[in-house]
Amino acid sequence: MNALVKRIPIITLIMIMAAAPAGVAAIGQGQQKTAAERSTVGNIIHFFSQPVNYSREPVHPSQVVIFADSLAGVKSVDPADRILDYIWESQREAGRPRFEKQADGTYLARLVWAPGTEGKDPSKDFRNPDKTLRNRPIKDLVYSDGIVYSDGKWLAPYMYHPNFGITANKGVIFFNKDGDLIIRGTKWDFSSTVGFKPVIIAP
């Protein structure tokens, strides 16, 4: 019974997403809102209605070529560290994460930029289910840690999305043939996939 109750919101979301393209086409004629200005459902519709064009077939990090790899000191020797070389930008929504390696050899994902993260009143994590965390800035927010590298992919024990206030139970990260970083999060057997382009050499 509990499992069924948990799945009802997901079924509702699937129905919303199925109708999203037509709805967004009409809405899109007006002024675009930021993630903070949209409702949670509005963010979900926006997320899944964005056009995407990227391969979802995994490629080993050692076979990937990215635009600045030829510059001295950019490309990591260890394939497991390839996600550290660049700051990435989402192809579905405005946002830039970077990855950092920890002393224990695991990795974390940090949101370094999103609309509204600059200025005197930066965006907060106000959709977080934990009320004690709703006043923290989303800039530099660690949304996944304990990430481990295994057989050409990175496996995450969880992935939090501040636009939705939802935490995926698990995540997988890998490269495709074009050097895009593909991130897939799963919750209640429902998955979403996002492609990220390298935009800046990581400092």
C-alpha positions in Angstrom: 0.0 0.0 0.0 2.8 2.4 0.9 4.6 1.7 -2.4 1.4 2.4 -4.3 0.8 5.7 -2.4 4.4 6.8 -3.2 4.0 6.0 -6.9 0.8 8.1 -7.3 2.7 11.4 -7.5 5.1 9.9 -10.0 2.2 8.8 -12.2 0.8 12.3 -12.0 4.1 13.8 -13.0 4.3 11.4 -16.0 0.9 12.6 -17.1 1.9 16.2 -16.7 5.1 15.7 -18.7 3.2 14.0 -21.5 1.2 17.1 -21.9 4.0 19.5 -21.4 5.2 20.3 -24.9 1.9 21.8 -26.0 1.5 23.7 -22.7 5.0 25.1 -22.8 4.6 26.2 -26.4 1.7 28.4 -25.4 3.4 29.6 -22.1 6.7 30.1 -23.8 5.2 33.0 -25.8 5.3 35.1 -22.7 8.1 36.2 -20.5 10.3 33.3 -19.3 10.4 32.7 -15.5 13.4 31.6 -13.5 13.4 28.3 -11.6 12.8 30.2 -8.3 9.8 32.0 -9.8 8.2 28.9 -11.2 6.3 26.4 -9.0 7.7 22.9 -8.5 5.3 21.5 -11.1 6.3 24.3 -13.4 9.9 23.4 -13.0 9.2 19.8 -13.8 7.3 20.7 -16.9 10.0 23.1 -18.0 12.7 20.5 -17.3 11.2 17.7 -19.4 10.0 20.0 -22.2 13.4 21.3 -23.1 14.7 20.0 -26.5 17.7 17.8 -26.1 20.1 16.3 -28.6 22.7 14.1 -27.2 23.8 10.5 -27.3 23.0 8.5 -24.2 25.4 5.6 -25.0 28.3 5.4 -22.5 31.9 5.9 -23.6 35.0 5.2 -21.5 36.5 8.4 -20.2 39.9 7.5 -21.7 38.3 7.7 -25.2 36.7 11.1 -24.8 38.2 14.3 -26.4 37.1 17.6 -25.0 37.8 21.1 -26.5 40.7 22.1 -24.2 42.3 18.7 -23.5 45.3 19.6 -25.6 46.3 22.5 -23.3 49.0 21.7 -20.7 47.7 20.6 -17.4 44.0 20.3 -18.4 43.4 16.7 -19.1 43.6 14.3 -16.1 45.8 11.3 -16.5 43.6 9.1 -14.5 40.3 8.4 -16.3 38.4 8.5 -13.0 39.4 12.2 -12.7 38.1 13.3 -16.1 35.0 14.9 -14.5 37.3 17.2 -12.6 38.7 18.9 -15.7 35.8 21.2 -16.5 32.8 23.1 -15.2 29.7 21.8 -16.9 26.5 23.4 -18.1 23.1 21.7 -18.3 21.4 21.3 -21.6 18.0 21.2 -20.0 18.0 24.2 -17.7 20.4 27.0 -16.7 22.9 25.7 -14.1 26.6 24.8 -13.9 28.0 22.1 -11.6 31.6 21.1 -11.0 33.0 18.0 -9.4 35.6 17.8 -6.6 37.7 14.8 -5.4 37.7 14.1 -1.7 40.6 12.7 0.5 39.0 9.3 0.5 39.0 9.1 -3.3 35.3 9.7 -3.7 33.8 12.7 -5.6 31.2 15.3 -4.9 29.0 17.5 -7.2 28.7 21.2 -6.4 26.4 23.7 -8.0 28.6 26.7 -8.7 26.2 28.9 -10.7 22.5 29.2 -11.5 20.2 32.1 -12.3 19.6 34.1 -9.1 22.8 33.0 -7.3 24.5 36.3 -7.7 23.6 39.7 -6.1 22.6 40.8 -2.7 19.8 38.3 -2.3 20.9 35.0 -3.8 18.5 32.2 -4.4 17.8 29.9 -1.4 17.0 26.2 -1.2 13.4 27.0 -0.3 11.9 23.9 -1.8 14.0 21.5 0.5 11.7 19.1 2.4 13.9 19.8 5.4 12.7 23.1 6.7 16.0 23.8 8.5 17.8 23.9 5.2 15.5 26.2 3.3 17.5 29.3 4.0 20.8 28.0 2.7 22.0 29.5 -0.6 22.0 27.2 -3.6 25.3 28.6 -4.9 28.0 26.2 -4.0 25.4 23.7 -2.8 26.7 20.1 -2.7 23.9 18.1 -4.2 25.7 14.7 -4.3 28.7 13.2 -2.5 30.2 9.8 -1.9 30.4 9.4 -5.7 32.6 6.4 -6.7 34.2 5.6 -10.0 33.6 2.1 -11.4 34.2 0.6 -14.8 34.1 3.9 -16.8 31.2 5.4 -14.9 30.6 7.3 -11.6 28.0 6.0 -9.2 26.2 8.4 -6.9 24.3 7.2 -3.7 21.9 10.2 -4.1 21.4 13.3 -6.2 19.4 16.3 -4.9 17.7 18.8 -7.2 16.9 22.1 -5.6 14.5 23.2 -8.4 12.3 20.3 -7.4 13.2 19.7 -3.8 13.5 16.1 -4.7 16.4 13.7 -3.9 17.1 10.8 -6.3 17.8 7.5 -4.6 20.8 6.9 -6.9 22.6 8.3 -9.9 25.0 7.3 -12.6 27.3 9.7 -14.5 29.1 8.9 -17.7 30.5 10.4 -20.9 29.1 10.0 -24.4 31.0 10.0 -27.7 30.8 13.8 -28.0 32.4 14.5 -24.7 29.1 15.4 -23.0 28.7 14.4 -19.4 25.4 12.5 -19.0 23.8 12.4 -15.5 20.9 10.1 -14.8 19.0 10.2 -11.5 16.5 7.5 -10.3 13.7 7.7 -7.7 10.9 5.2 -7.2 12.0 3.4 -10.4 11.5 6.7 -12.4 14.6 8.1 -14.1 15.5 11.5 -15.7 18.6 12.1 -17.8 20.5 15.4 -18.4 23.3 16.1 -20.7 26.0 18.6 -19.7 28.5 20.5 -22.0 32.0 21.4 -20.8 32.1 25.2 -20.7 35.0 26.3 -18.5 38.3 24.8 -17.6 38.0 24.0 -13.9 40.4 26.1 -11.7 
